[in-house]
């Protein structure tokens, strides 16, 4: 292994670590995004269920204080849903950024890997050429010795 091949191997390993780190961060970010989306779905379902219960109670007759409590609760639930939607949007944006980072790291790793492979091939060609020269020289020396006899 030549010095340049060794350098390429080192750079390839470093880029592999960076790529693997980016993949881990993307996975963690996707989990956060899924968690936020799940929380939003839960809040929205809870709002729908609560609204349906209130409609049933309205059909049976509802006093003004209960109606006011319902409106206050729905307003606070709507506020929580809005905040959760913002969080989902932020997590989605961060997931996209992490994905782009992973793609970039994958490209970098592939480039270093390709350069390392080319360097290894070049080293192999140089070794074969050197061995061929040595073999040719030895054959020439043997031929000269044989011819001088």
N, C-alpha and C positions, 0 to 999 in steps of 0.2 A: 504494500500500500504506500503510495507516495504521499508527500506532504499535502498536495492539493486535494487528493482524494480524501485524506484524513480531515482536512478542513471542511470539505463538502459534507462528509458524514457528520461532523460536529454540527454544522449549520442545519442539516436535515433533521438531526435529533432535536435541536432547539426549536425548529419550526414545528416539529411534531408535537412537542410539549405545548407550544403556544396554541396549536390547533386543538389539541385535546382540552386545554383549559377553556378555550372559547366554546367548545361543545358542552362542557360542564356548565358554564355560565348560561348558555342558551337553555339548557335543560332546566336549570333552577328558575330562570326567568319565565319559561313556559309554565312551570308549576305555579308561580305567583300569578300569572295571567289566568290560568285555569281556576285558581282559588278565588280571584276577584270576580270572574265571570260566574262562578257557582254562587258566590255570595249575592251577586246582583239577581240571579235567577230566583234565589230563595226569597229575597226581599220583594221582588215583583209578584211572585206566587202568593206570598203572605198578604200583600196589598189586595190582590184579586180576591183571595178567600175572605179577607176581612170585609171588603166591599160587598161581597155576596151575602155575608151574614147580616150586614147592616140593611141591605135591601129587604131581606126577609123580616127583620125587626121593624122596618118602616111599614111594611105591608100589615103588620100586626098593630101598628101604632107606636110611636116613639115620642117620649117627652123632649122638650126643648134642651134640657141640660145634657141628655144623652146624645142628641143630635150635635150639639156644640162640641162635646168630647170626641165624637166621631170625626168631625171636621178638623179638629186640632190634631188628632192622632194621624189622620190621613195626610195632613200637611207636613207633619214631622217625618212620616214615612216617605213621602215624596221627596223631601229634602235628603234623606238618607239614600234614596235611590239615585238621585242626581249626583251626589258625592261618589257613590259607588260606580256610576257610569263614567265619571271623570277618572276614577282609579283604573277602570277597565281600559279606557282609552290610553292612559299613560302606560299601563303595563303592556298593551298591544304595541305601542310605539317603541317601548324599550325592547320588546321581543323582536321586532323588526330590525332594530339597530344591532342587537346581539346576533341575529341571523346573518346580517350583512357582514359583521365582523368575522363570523365563522367562515363564511364563503371566502372572504379575503385571506384568512389564515390557511384555508384549504388550498387556495391558488398558490400562495407563497410556498407552502410545503411541497406542492407538486412541482413547482419550479426548481426548488433546491434538490428535490429528489431526481428530477430529470438531469440537472447539472452533475449531480453525484454519479448517476449512471453513465453519463457521457465521459466523465473523467475516468471512471473505472474502465470503460471500454478503451479509451485512449491509452491508459496505462497498460492494459492487456495487449494492445497492438504494439506498443513500444517494447514490451517484454518479448513478444513473439519475434519482432524484427531483430532485436538484439540477439536472441537465441539463434535465429536464422543466420545472422552474420557470423556468430561464433561457429556454427556448424559449417558454414561455407568456408571459413578460414581454416578450420581443422581439415576439411576435405581437400582444400587447396594444398595445405602443407603435406598431407598424406600423398597426394598426387605428385607433388614435387619430389618428395623422398623416393617415391616409387619410380619416377621418371629418371632420377639421377642415378639409379642403380644400374 
